[in-house]
């Protein structure tokens, strides 16, 4: 990977993997033969990516970045304010885990079978000693529990929200969605398929409901245009407040990292 420092007219063409240093800002460079115009993306970690058409020069890139400095600064500041602060967890006695907004302690049960699924008993999440000693096994067991508990809880929430919004009820599953709270895919079936990410079920119930309603709105409206927010707002008038709360609280949730 090379770094192209731009402070004058550079005739050299940008290459995939370059890092462009322009006006004190370093940008990752992505080059595509299919792209016709420059574009900027401010990533979740507040780094900036410049998407460039093949064959365009560093000088052209500098002109584009300079013209969009104000937009880039505003978006970078916004990303910094909402940067994930997701904690890691230790598989030790008393570690705190959340479920539907409440906190529960981890308990290492010496009598628990080696490969038994995690259970919530008397306010404690029970893990076997073998699972606690292996970060991979312990994480897998806890994620599996969140998926099972989340499916059971959400199964009773989909139908009432679908009825309120006047949409067909989708097939629902809870799994690892790579950091997304939810997803929706249309299919040949009437309601399509809704996915909910397991970390979602650490949040309070009203925020899980917000994500459920958000994904159900996609049964009728793809994308996030005016019609989408109008439909969501009819079913959930306070959706803006819940979205803001999700942005703030969600970045503090455990996403699966084991210390």
KOLKEZA-466007 format. One record per residue: z, y, x of N, C-alpha, C in turn; residue in one letter. Coordinates in steps of 0.05 Angstrom, whole numbers, plus 5000, padded with zeros to 4 digits. Each point is the difference from the previous one (the first is absolute). Example, Ala and Ser with C-alpha at 12.3 -4.5 7.8 and 13.67 -1.06 7.14 Angstrom:
residues 2
515648865264500050244982500050245018A/498650214993500150245016501450224985S/
***
This chain:
residues 259
500049765017500050244983500050255018X/498250194994499950245016501050244984X/500750215014500850254987498050215006X/498850124979498150225004501450264994X/500350175021501350254996497950214994X/500250134977497950184992501150295000X/499050175019500650284999497650175005X/497749885000497450145003497949824988X/497550095001497849854988499449755017X/500649774990499649755014497649864988X/498049935017497649874989500449704995X/502149885012500349714999500649914971X/498949774993500449894973502749864999X/501350024977502549864995499549704999X/502049845008499849714999502349894985X/499649774988502249864986502349955019X/502550074990502349955017500850245017X/498350215001500850245015502550134987X/501450155016502150184989499150285006X/499850164980498950275003502450205001X/500250145022502150215003498750274994X/500850124978498750254991502250204991X/500150235014502050214992502849894999X/500749835019502749905002500749774982X/498049904985500449774982498349775010X/501349765001498549765007499249844976X/497549934998499049864976498849735010X/500449794984498649755004497250034989X/498149885014497150034992499049744989X/498850004977498549784988497250084996X/498149855011497150064999498649804983X/498350094982498549824982497150094997X/498249815003497250064997499350064970X/501749914982499550044972501050274990X/501850135016501150254992498150235004X/499950194982498250245002501550255007X/502650014995501550255005502649935014X/501250205013502749975011502049994977X/502249875005502350004981502649965016X/502150104989502749975012501849844982X/501749835012502049864985502750035014X/502050094986502750015010501449744991X/500749835020501149744994502950024991X/501149774991502749994990502050085022X/499349945025501950065022499550285012X/498450174986499350275007498150035022X/498949785011497850035019497450074985X/498150115014497550104988497649855010X/498349914982497649865007497550174993X/498250035019497550134995497849794995X/498750004977497849824994497450155006X/498449895019497750145009497449844997X/497850134993497449864999499249935029X/498549795003499149915026498250225012X/500450055026498250185014500950295000X/502150074985500950285000501750065024X/499850255009501350075026502950094995X/501550015023502750104999500150294992X/498050155007499950284992499850034970X/498349834988499850004970502749934988X/501449815012502649914990502050235001X/499950155023501950225003499550214979X/497650064994499450204979501149914973X/499749744994501049904974503050004999X/501349915022502950005000501150284998X/498850195014500950285000499850124972X/497849934986499650104973502049894980X/501249775007501949874981502849995011X/500750185018502650005013502350054979X/499550184982502150064980500549764982X/497949874991500349764983501549785016X/499249965025501149795016503050055005X/500750255006502850085004501749954976X/499050074976501549964975500449714994X/497949845004500249714994501849865020X/499950085026501749895020503050064994X/500550244992502850084993501049844976X/498249954980500749844977500749725008X/498349885018500549735009502649985015X/500650205016502550005015502450004981X/499850154978502250014981500449744985X/497849844998500249754985499749765018X/500350045026499749775019501949784993X/499149755000501849784994502449995019X/502449964988502549975016501149724995X/498349814995500849734992501849875021X/502449924991501849885020499349715005X/501049895022499949725005502749884991X/500049744996502449864991500849795020X/502649935001501049785016500949774982X/499549765009500849774984502849925007X/501950174993502849965006501750034975X/502449895001501850014977500650304993X/499650064975500650274990497850205001X/497649925011497850195000499350074971X/499250254995499550104973497149984993X/499549894976497349994989500150124972X/497850124991499950124973498349834982X/500850014974498449874979500450174975X/497750104990500050174976502050235001X/500250125024501750235003502949955007X/500849755000502849935006500149865028X/502250025013500349885026501549744999X/499149815017501249745002500449925029X/502049855006500549925028498949725006X/499149975024499049745009502449835008X/499949754993502149815007498749755012X/500949935024499049765014501849764991X/498949824985501549794988499749745016X/502149915015499749765017499449754984X/500650004974499549764984497250004987X/498550215005497450024987497949835014X/498449854986497949845013498150175016X/499049895022498450155019497750164988X/498549874982497650134989500350094971X/502550024991500550084972499050294996X/499150064976499250274994502450184998X/499650265006502250194997500850024971X/502650034996501150044973501950234999X/500050144977502050224996502349884983X/502349985013502449884987502450195004X/501150084977502450175001499750245018X/497750134998499550245015499349965030X/499449755008499349935027497449865001X/498350075020497549865005500649785020X/499749754992500849775017497649915017X/500549975026498049915019501349785017X/498349805008501149785016500250105029X/501849875016500350075028497449985016X/498449794994497549965014498050234994X/500050094975498250234993501050265014X/502750035001501050245013499550015030X/499749765013499649995028497050055008X/498349984980497150035005499050244985X/499350225014499050244986497649944981X/498249835009497649944984500849854975X/501749805003500849844977501850164981X/501850155011501750174984498550204984X/498150145013498350194986498549874978X/498749775006498449864980501749924976X/502549915005501749924978500850234982X/500550235013500850244984497650114985X/497750015012497650104986499449824977X/500249745004499549814978501950054977X/502650065006501950064979499250254985X/499250215014499250254986497549944983X/498249845009497749934983500849854975X/501849815003500849844976501650174981X/501950155010501750174983498350224987X/498150125016498350214989498249904978X/498949765003498349884979501549974974X/502449885003501649954976500850264986X/500750215015500850254987497650144988X/497850025015497650154991498649874977X/500349744997498749864978500850114973X/502450104998500950124975499350294996X/498850125021499450294999497050054994X/498349825007497150044998499250044971X/500849824983499050014972500850264986X/502650095001500750254987498450245010X/499650025026498550225011497049984992X/498949765001497249974992499650084971X/501949934982499950074972500250304997X/501850135015500350294998497550155008X/498549885020497750145011497449914986X/500249794983497749914985497949875018X/501049845019498249865018500649704999X/498049845009500449715000502049935023X/501649804995502049925019498749845023X/500350085025498849865022501749765010X/498749835015501549795014501550145023X/502649935003501650155020501149805021X/500150105025501349855021501450195019X/502049905014501550155020499549875027X/499250155020499449895026500250225021X/499149945024499950205021497350154998X/500150264994497650154997499550195024X/501349945022499550155024501050294998X/502250044988501250274998499350154974X/498249904984499450134975502049914979X/500750184982501849934978498749834979X/497550054994498649854980497050015003X/498649834986497149995001499049904973X/497450074994498849894976497149935006X/499249774990497249905003499049924973X/497850124991498749904975498949725005X/499849854979498849735001498749944974X/499049764998498649924975502049984977X/502549955006502050004979500450274988X/501250024977500250254986501750215015X/502249915013501850195012499850025030X/498449835014499850015029502549895013X/500550085025502249895015501650235013X/502650004996501850205012501749875021X/500150135023501849915022502250215004X/502449905004502350175007501149915027X/500450195018501149935026502949944999X/500949805015502849924998502050225008X/499450195019502050205006500650194976X/498250014981500450164976502649944986X/500849755001502449914984502650075013X/499950155022502550125011500650264985X/498050124988500350264987501349994973X/501150234990501150004973498049924979X/500949904978498249904979498050214990X/500850254998498250204989497650055019X/500449955026497750035018498249765000X/501249764996498349764996498350044975X/501250104979498650064975497750195005X/500450215017497950195006497649865013X/500549825019497849865014498649814980X/501549874983498849824979498250174982X/501050234990498350174983497650105014X/500450085026497750105016497849795002X/500749755006498049795003498849934973X/501550014979498949944973498050214992X/500450255008498050214994497349935011X/499949855022497549925012498549794984X/501449874981498649814983497850154984X/500650254993498150164985498450195017X/501350125021498750215016500249935029X/497749975013500049965029500250275014X/501050005025500350255014502450164990X/500350245011502350174994499050284990X/498150004982499050254990501750104977X/499050204987501450134978500749814977X/498149834993500549814978502349805007X/500149925026502149825008502850134996X/500450245010502650134999500750084971X/497950054984500550064971501149754986X/498849775005500949754988502949945009X/500550025026502649945010502150204989X/499250254998501850214989500749954971X/498249904984500649944972502149794998X/499949805017502049784999502650075015X/499750175021502350065017499850305007X/501050174982499750295004501250105026X/502149875010501450085025498849875025X/497549914999498849855022500050165026X/499750274999499950155025502749995014X/502250024985502649985012500549735012X/499149794986500449735010498349955025X/497650115000498249965023501350145025X/501150244996501350145022502549845010X/501549894981502349845008499249755015X/497949874991499049775014499150065028X/498650235004499250085026502450045019X/502150124990502350055017501749765004X/500749854979501849775003498549775012X/497549974993498549775009499749985030X/499950235014499649995029502549925014X/502249964986502649925012500649704994X/498249874986500449724993499349815023X/501349775000499449795019497349884994X/498249985020497349894996499749735014X/502249895010499849735010500649975030X/500550225014500549985029502849895005X/500249805018502649895007500650085029X/502450115004500850105026500549765019X/
***
